[in-house]
Every structure is written in C-alpha cells, then in structure tokens.
C-alpha cells in the first residue's frame, strides 16, 4: 500500500498572519515568518518542516482568507 505525503502552499501576499493555521497543524509544520513581511506588512505563514506534512488540510480549513492549499502526493 502506498503512503501519502502532504505539501502546503501559502499565498504569502494574501496571508494576514492570523496564526490560526499554525495552531491547527497537528505536526507543527507551519510557523509565521518572524523576520519577513508581505507587501501589506504582515508576517505570513510558511511551511518550515519539510517531509512531515501528512496532508490533513487542517490549516487550509481554518484559514479565514483561503490562502492555503494542501496537496497530497503518493510516495512509493
């Protein structure tokens, strides 16, 4: 049986840094960029732990602005 791996893509220019996705992630894959801001001046969310996301999409579900996409990839 093939295993699934997730990948999180954040639209950093739309993200307002509300931190809801960071709190919702069960594996602590996301965090807010502390030293970087987007064009609106917000610290945006980003995936910081590679190859750990399981693709549960909890982050995308709680995002009020819909700026997170989660993809599932089958690994052999």
TIMI-2910 file (N, C-alpha, C, CB; in pm, 1 decimal, decimal comma, always signed):
<rs>
+----------+----------+----------+----------+----------+----------+----------+----------+----------+----------+----------+----------+------+
!      n_x !      n_y !      n_z !     ca_x !     ca_y !     ca_z !      c_x !      c_y !      c_z !     cb_x !     cb_y !     cb_z ! resn !
+----------+----------+----------+----------+----------+----------+----------+----------+----------+----------+----------+----------+------+
!    +84,6 !   -118,4 !     +0,0 !     +0,0 !     +0,0 !     +0,0 !    +89,1 !   +124,8 !     +0,0 !    -96,2 !     -0,2 !   +123,0 !  Unk !
!    +58,5 !   +217,7 !    -86,6 !   +138,3 !   +339,3 !    -99,2 !   +108,3 !   +434,9 !    +16,6 !   +110,7 !   +408,4 !   -234,7 !  Unk !
!   +209,5 !   +508,4 !    +55,2 !   +193,4 !   +608,1 !   +160,3 !   +166,9 !   +743,8 !    +97,4 !   +318,1 !   +613,4 !   +251,3 !  Unk !
!   +101,5 !   +831,4 !   +174,5 !    +70,0 !   +965,2 !   +127,5 !   +153,4 !  +1068,2 !   +203,4 !    -80,3 !   +994,5 !   +143,7 !  Unk !
!   +192,5 !  +1169,3 !   +132,7 !   +267,6 !  +1280,6 !   +190,6 !   +197,0 !  +1408,1 !   +150,1 !   +417,7 !  +1280,9 !   +143,7 !  Unk !
!   +199,1 !  +1507,8 !   +235,5 !   +133,6 !  +1633,8 !   +204,6 !   +231,8 !  +1744,0 !   +172,4 !    +47,1 !  +1675,7 !   +318,4 !  Unk !
!   +182,5 !  +1844,6 !   +104,2 !   +260,6 !  +1964,3 !    +74,4 !   +169,0 !  +2085,1 !    +91,7 !   +321,5 !  +1959,0 !    -70,9 !  Unk !
!   +215,3 !  +2183,3 !   +165,0 !   +138,0 !  +2302,4 !   +193,7 !   +193,1 !  +2420,1 !   +114,3 !   +139,1 !  +2333,0 !   +344,1 !  Unk !
!   +103,6 !  +2491,5 !    +45,9 !   +142,1 !  +2610,1 !    -30,1 !    +62,2 !  +2727,9 !    +24,3 !   +117,4 !  +2590,7 !   -184,2 !  Unk !
!   +132,5 !  +2831,8 !    +68,2 !    +68,0 !  +2950,1 !   +124,9 !    +83,8 !  +3066,6 !    +28,3 !   +127,8 !  +2985,4 !   +264,0 !  Unk !
!    -26,5 !  +3132,5 !     -2,3 !    -21,3 !  +3255,2 !    -81,8 !    +23,1 !  +3365,5 !    +14,3 !   -162,2 !  +3288,8 !   -150,6 !  Unk !
!   +152,0 !  +3390,8 !    +18,8 !   +209,9 !  +3480,5 !   +119,6 !   +160,9 !  +3624,4 !   +106,8 !   +360,5 !  +3478,0 !   +109,6 !  Unk !
!   +122,0 !  +3666,2 !    -11,2 !    +74,8 !  +3803,5 !    -27,2 !    -66,8 !  +3822,8 !    +25,7 !    +80,3 !  +3843,3 !   -173,0 !  Unk !
!   -145,0 !  +3717,9 !    +32,5 !   -281,0 !  +3726,5 !    +87,0 !   -285,7 !  +3698,8 !   +235,4 !   -372,0 !  +3630,1 !    +15,7 !  Unk !
!   -184,5 !  +3631,4 !   +289,2 !   -182,7 !  +3591,6 !   +429,9 !   -170,9 !  +3714,2 !   +519,9 !    -66,7 !  +3494,0 !   +457,2 !  Unk !
!   -255,5 !  +3719,1 !   +623,5 !   -250,2 !  +3831,6 !   +717,2 !   -187,9 !  +3793,5 !   +851,3 !   -389,5 !  +3886,2 !   +740,0 !  Unk !
!   -131,6 !  +3674,0 !   +859,7 !    -58,8 !  +3633,6 !   +979,2 !   -144,4 !  +3613,8 !  +1102,3 !    +44,0 !  +3733,2 !  +1009,0 !  Unk !
!   -264,2 !  +3560,8 !  +1085,9 !   -355,1 !  +3543,9 !  +1199,9 !   -312,1 !  +3430,5 !  +1292,4 !   -496,1 !  +3518,2 !  +1150,3 !  Unk !
!   -225,3 !  +3340,6 !  +1245,7 !   -167,3 !  +3232,2 !  +1324,8 !   -262,6 !  +3114,1 !  +1346,1 !   -123,6 !  +3285,5 !  +1458,3 !  Unk !
!   -383,2 !  +3117,8 !  +1290,6 !   -477,3 !  +3007,7 !  +1308,9 !   -425,7 !  +2877,8 !  +1247,7 !   -611,9 !  +3043,4 !  +1248,0 !  Unk !
!   -361,5 !  +2885,4 !  +1134,3 !   -309,5 !  +2765,1 !  +1069,4 !   -196,5 !  +2702,4 !  +1149,0 !   -261,5 !  +2797,6 !   +929,4 !  Unk !
!   -114,6 !  +2785,0 !  +1208,3 !     -2,7 !  +2734,6 !  +1289,1 !    -55,5 !  +2656,4 !  +1407,7 !    +87,5 !  +2850,6 !  +1337,4 !  Unk !
!   -158,1 !  +2708,1 !  +1472,3 !   -218,2 !  +2642,3 !  +1587,9 !   -290,7 !  +2514,6 !  +1546,2 !   -315,1 !  +2737,5 !  +1659,1 !  Unk !
!   -353,4 !  +2514,2 !  +1429,1 !   -432,3 !  +2399,7 !  +1383,7 !   -348,0 !  +2281,9 !  +1336,8 !   -522,9 !  +2442,3 !  +1272,8 !  Unk !
!   -225,3 !  +2305,1 !  +1298,4 !   -140,5 !  +2198,2 !  +1244,5 !   -102,7 !  +2099,0 !  +1354,7 !    -13,0 !  +2257,3 !  +1179,6 !  Unk !
!   -139,9 !  +1970,5 !  +1338,2 !   -109,2 !  +1872,6 !  +1442,0 !    +38,4 !  +1834,6 !  +1450,7 !   -189,5 !  +1749,7 !  +1418,7 !  Unk !
!   +115,3 !  +1863,2 !  +1345,7 !   +256,6 !  +1824,6 !  +1343,9 !   +352,5 !  +1943,6 !  +1348,2 !   +284,7 !  +1742,8 !  +1220,8 !  Unk !
!   +300,3 !  +2062,2 !  +1373,1 !   +382,4 !  +2183,6 !  +1382,2 !   +469,3 !  +2205,8 !  +1258,7 !   +470,6 !  +2176,8 !  +1504,9 !  Unk !
!   +407,1 !  +2191,9 !  +1143,4 !   +476,9 !  +2207,9 !  +1016,2 !   +486,5 !  +2355,2 !   +976,0 !   +405,8 !  +2128,2 !   +906,7 !  Unk !
!   +393,6 !  +2437,2 !  +1022,7 !   +387,7 !  +2577,9 !   +983,4 !   +433,8 !  +2669,9 !  +1095,1 !   +246,9 !  +2614,8 !   +941,7 !  Unk !
!   +482,1 !  +2786,7 !  +1055,3 !   +511,2 !  +2893,8 !  +1151,1 !   +501,9 !  +3026,1 !  +1077,8 !   +652,3 !  +2875,9 !  +1216,9 !  Unk !
!   +491,4 !  +3133,6 !  +1154,4 !   +491,4 !  +3266,6 !  +1094,5 !   +635,0 !  +3311,4 !  +1069,9 !   +417,1 !  +3368,1 !  +1185,0 !  Unk !
!   +655,9 !  +3376,2 !   +958,5 !   +788,4 !  +3430,2 !   +927,0 !   +813,5 !  +3548,7 !  +1019,7 !   +799,2 !  +3473,0 !   +775,5 !  Unk !
!   +911,7 !  +3537,3 !  +1105,0 !   +936,0 !  +3640,6 !  +1205,3 !  +1012,5 !  +3760,7 !  +1150,2 !  +1011,8 !  +3581,7 !  +1321,2 !  Unk !
!  +1099,7 !  +3737,6 !  +1053,7 !  +1182,4 !  +3846,7 !  +1002,2 !  +1136,2 !  +3899,4 !   +867,4 !  +1324,3 !  +3801,2 !   +991,1 !  Unk !
!  +1034,2 !  +3836,6 !   +809,4 !   +986,3 !  +3878,0 !   +678,3 !   +840,3 !  +3921,2 !   +686,1 !  +1003,1 !  +3764,5 !   +576,4 !  Unk !
!   +803,8 !  +4015,3 !   +601,8 !   +664,1 !  +4059,0 !   +590,9 !   +625,7 !  +4063,6 !   +443,8 !   +642,7 !  +4198,8 !   +658,2 !  Unk !
!   +495,2 !  +4055,5 !   +417,9 !   +447,7 !  +4067,0 !   +280,3 !   +425,7 !  +4214,4 !   +246,0 !   +316,6 !  +3985,6 !   +260,0 !  Unk !
!   +371,2 !  +4242,3 !   +130,3 !   +352,5 !  +4380,9 !    +85,7 !   +256,2 !  +4460,1 !   +173,5 !   +302,4 !  +4382,3 !    -56,2 !  Unk !
!   +168,8 !  +4389,0 !   +244,6 !    +74,1 !  +4454,9 !   +334,6 !   +131,8 !  +4476,9 !   +473,8 !    -52,8 !  +4373,4 !   +344,8 !  Unk !
!   +252,3 !  +4424,4 !   +498,4 !   +317,9 !  +4443,1 !   +627,3 !   +290,4 !  +4334,8 !   +729,7 !   +277,5 !  +4572,1 !   +683,6 !  Unk !
!   +232,9 !  +4222,4 !   +686,5 !   +200,5 !  +4112,9 !   +777,5 !   +309,9 !  +4005,9 !   +775,4 !    +64,8 !  +4051,0 !   +740,2 !  Unk !
!   +334,9 !  +3946,3 !   +890,4 !   +419,0 !  +3827,3 !   +896,7 !   +333,6 !  +3712,3 !   +844,6 !   +472,6 !  +3799,6 !  +1043,8 !  Unk !
!   +379,0 !  +3644,0 !   +742,7 !   +299,3 !  +3541,3 !   +677,0 !   +337,1 !  +3401,6 !   +725,4 !   +316,2 !  +3550,4 !   +526,0 !  Unk !
!   +245,5 !  +3308,4 !   +705,9 !   +270,5 !  +3168,9 !   +741,6 !   +352,8 !  +3102,3 !   +632,5 !   +137,7 !  +3092,6 !   +763,8 !  Unk !
!   +430,2 !  +3003,0 !   +672,1 !   +509,0 !  +2925,9 !   +575,6 !   +537,0 !  +2787,6 !   +632,3 !   +641,8 !  +2998,7 !   +541,0 !  Unk !
!   +561,8 !  +2693,4 !   +543,0 !   +595,1 !  +2557,2 !   +584,7 !   +743,2 !  +2554,3 !   +617,0 !   +558,9 !  +2451,6 !   +474,0 !  Unk !
!   +777,1 !  +2514,5 !   +738,4 !   +916,8 !  +2516,2 !   +780,6 !   +975,1 !  +2377,1 !   +798,9 !   +930,3 !  +2592,9 !   +908,5 !  Unk !
!   +890,2 !  +2277,9 !   +815,2 !   +938,1 !  +2141,1 !   +832,2 !   +903,7 !  +2063,6 !   +705,6 !   +875,4 !  +2073,4 !   +959,4 !  Unk !
!  +1005,4 !  +2026,0 !   +630,6 !   +983,9 !  +1953,1 !   +506,0 !   +959,4 !  +1805,1 !   +533,4 !  +1103,9 !  +1970,6 !   +412,3 !  Unk !
!   +884,2 !  +1741,7 !   +446,6 !   +857,0 !  +1597,5 !   +450,7 !   +788,6 !  +1550,0 !   +577,9 !   +984,2 !  +1522,8 !   +434,1 !  Unk !
!   +717,8 !  +1638,5 !   +646,4 !   +645,5 !  +1599,2 !   +767,3 !   +495,5 !  +1615,1 !   +749,5 !   +692,7 !  +1681,5 !   +886,7 !  Unk !
!   +453,4 !  +1702,7 !   +662,5 !   +311,2 !  +1727,8 !   +639,0 !   +243,2 !  +1599,0 !   +593,2 !   +291,5 !  +1840,2 !   +533,8 !  Unk !
!   +128,3 !  +1568,7 !   +654,2 !    +52,7 !  +1448,8 !   +618,2 !    -65,0 !  +1480,6 !   +527,5 !     +3,3 !  +1378,8 !   +743,1 !  Unk !
!    -84,4 !  +1606,4 !   +495,6 !   -191,3 !  +1646,7 !   +405,6 !   -329,2 !  +1645,7 !   +467,5 !   -191,5 !  +1559,2 !   +287,9 !  Unk !
!   -337,8 !  +1666,3 !   +597,7 !   -467,8 !  +1663,6 !   +665,9 !   -554,3 !  +1785,0 !   +631,9 !   -447,1 !  +1656,6 !   +816,4 !  Unk !
!   -494,4 !  +1892,6 !   +586,6 !   -560,4 !  +2015,9 !   +544,2 !   -628,3 !  +2092,3 !   +657,5 !   -661,4 !  +1984,4 !   +439,4 !  Unk !
!   -591,6 !  +2064,4 !   +781,9 !   -647,7 !  +2138,8 !   +895,1 !   -614,1 !  +2287,2 !   +882,6 !   -594,5 !  +2082,7 !  +1029,2 !  Unk !
!   -495,2 !  +2318,6 !   +835,1 !   -453,4 !  +2457,5 !   +819,2 !   -540,0 !  +2529,7 !   +716,7 !   -306,5 !  +2464,3 !   +777,9 !  Unk !
!   -567,0 !  +2463,5 !   +605,6 !   -647,6 !  +2524,2 !   +499,4 !   -792,8 !  +2542,1 !   +542,4 !   -641,3 !  +2438,8 !   +372,9 !  Unk !
!   -842,7 !  +2451,5 !   +623,4 !   -981,4 !  +2459,5 !   +668,9 !  -1002,7 !  +2579,9 !   +760,2 !  -1021,0 !  +2330,8 !   +741,6 !  Unk !
!   -908,0 !  +2608,1 !   +848,1 !   -925,8 !  +2717,8 !   +943,6 !   -882,9 !  +2853,4 !   +889,1 !   -848,7 !  +2688,7 !  +1068,9 !  Unk !
!   -817,3 !  +2857,8 !   +774,5 !   -769,5 !  +2984,5 !   +718,7 !   -888,6 !  +3071,3 !   +677,0 !   -675,4 !  +2959,3 !   +597,6 !  Unk !
!   -906,9 !  +3187,7 !   +741,0 !  -1022,3 !  +3272,5 !   +709,0 !  -1013,5 !  +3339,4 !   +571,8 !  -1037,2 !  +3378,5 !   +814,4 !  Unk !
!   -894,1 !  +3347,1 !   +515,9 !   -876,4 !  +3413,4 !   +387,5 !   -857,8 !  +3316,1 !   +271,4 !   -758,7 !  +3505,6 !   +394,7 !  Unk !
!   -855,9 !  +3187,5 !   +299,8 !   -842,5 !  +3086,6 !   +194,9 !   -713,0 !  +3094,6 !   +118,3 !   -954,9 !  +3098,2 !    +99,9 !  Unk !
!   -605,7 !  +3126,4 !   +187,3 !   -478,5 !  +3142,4 !   +116,5 !   -384,6 !  +3022,5 !   +132,3 !   -408,9 !  +3266,8 !   +165,4 !  Unk !
!   -437,0 !  +2909,6 !   +180,2 !   -355,6 !  +2789,6 !   +195,2 !   -413,1 !  +2678,7 !   +108,8 !   -348,3 !  +2745,4 !   +343,3 !  Unk !
!   -326,0 !  +2615,7 !    +30,4 !   -362,5 !  +2499,0 !    -48,9 !   -279,3 !  +2382,2 !     +0,7 !   -340,5 !  +2523,8 !   -202,0 !  Unk !
!   -343,5 !  +2267,1 !    +14,8 !   -273,5 !  +2147,3 !    +59,6 !   -287,4 !  +2041,4 !    -48,7 !   -329,5 !  +2095,9 !   +196,6 !  Unk !
!   -175,3 !  +1983,0 !    -85,1 !   -172,6 !  +1879,9 !   -188,1 !   -125,1 !  +1749,6 !   -126,3 !    -81,4 !  +1921,3 !   -306,5 !  Unk !
!   -180,7 !  +1639,0 !   -174,5 !   -136,4 !  +1507,1 !   -130,7 !    -59,3 !  +1442,5 !   -244,1 !   -256,6 !  +1418,1 !    -86,9 !  Unk !
!    +53,3 !  +1382,8 !   -208,8 !   +140,3 !  +1320,3 !   -306,3 !   +161,5 !  +1175,7 !   -261,3 !   +276,7 !  +1397,8 !   -320,5 !  Unk !
!   +145,2 !  +1082,6 !   -353,7 !   +168,6 !   +941,8 !   -321,8 !   +318,0 !   +914,6 !   -332,7 !    +87,2 !   +847,3 !   -416,7 !  Unk !
!   +373,7 !   +854,6 !   -228,4 !   +516,0 !   +819,1 !   -231,0 !   +527,0 !   +667,6 !   -237,2 !   +591,9 !   +875,8 !   -105,8 !  Unk !
!   +625,4 !   +619,6 !   -309,1 !   +642,0 !   +475,3 !   -326,6 !   +717,1 !   +414,0 !   -212,5 !   +713,1 !   +445,1 !   -455,5 !  Unk !
+----------+----------+----------+----------+----------+----------+----------+----------+----------+----------+----------+----------+------+
</rs>
